[in-house]
């Protein structure tokens, strides 16, 4: 989190606070106020002092900042050699791409470690959030390459279904991977796709439209 701090003087604390709020451009409930010196009338006008206050405005970190800092803590505990290559944010979506020598360890078998880290970070950043942040973690564009590979596979299997007129049941996939298959074939007028089974063994079935 970042903070904006101003100090103001006034004939009264209220006057000093109002001047600080105007400079910061925010509401009273969004600041912390510290009275450094109370106003004093002095004796017969001698020794008169103005009120001195310090007003701090707290600025909430962006979704991308929250996700990035949480990810850095987790990857730090995993003791991985990594660098955050890019951070993209739009609407409530945050996408982070990581590079580094330990990319294989972070990706894991068929992306299992990558999915687990993404899931844990999502749980943490959304725990007390007033809106849901959708977080997508990638390593040297592994997911993008994987998506392209799945799209190609979906098209090949759809062609097989059309030729053999038999359903094709794909291997178990994560919900993200299944979504890639469904999206890749949704415009094909000759095949249907649907999921069957229970997590973590849920599979996509490609069938011929009747």
Steps between C-alpha positions, in 0.01 A plus 500: 500500500610858438422800714457870430585723794448874552550723800278805546458785746179677592333710765329179606552129442185493288628781281836325451328169420273665245801656325675160491192326357471760226864451404470121500164507326341232718238436767554516876437126543783419261779661702683460828542819703779567747488818708859611544424824683177633646416866435574742783368854554798587712486766772362831391572398142864424577624149418201426280543173304318351205384140492739269318373169365630220280249333268576169329301369208525125444487391138393141443734294288372405154386145425824445309707620798313268738544199273864574426600545866316179599661305216846629597452377859396152385774465239749625757398224740542249215859627461474527122726695266248717315427844359158652443510579129165672455189603693180580313177623654159562344163515674531243783756284316870490587747308284859444607771332296809368682838408351806337655727198528253311720212522253472119485454476876236771498306347212512148642360185340250607233472840666382362836734717712416806293128439552551445873695826546240691299222351715673585830573859395137542388372375836722740693430817299125434494466409869390843622452674166177684420522375142637186340841525334559248221869409499679321217860389553726401212864394473686608185162489321459128576122535525477683168709235326294232674176664387621508139594132525158410647319697230690308231424172677131588526476563126680173417276298730189671362606392152544146632148503644359614166683224312433211741164628626610387847538705817848592623560518874803713587729450799415674831565874489477804723196725463715756314618243247149363450382852432761534224362185330138614527586845364710364214212285371194706590473641147529158331154415364568126493614418854395548861720511808406431861677406822450181698634353825603653829799717586790447471418239233247705304535454122377660180297290259481595132198356323334528161196727480183316412 
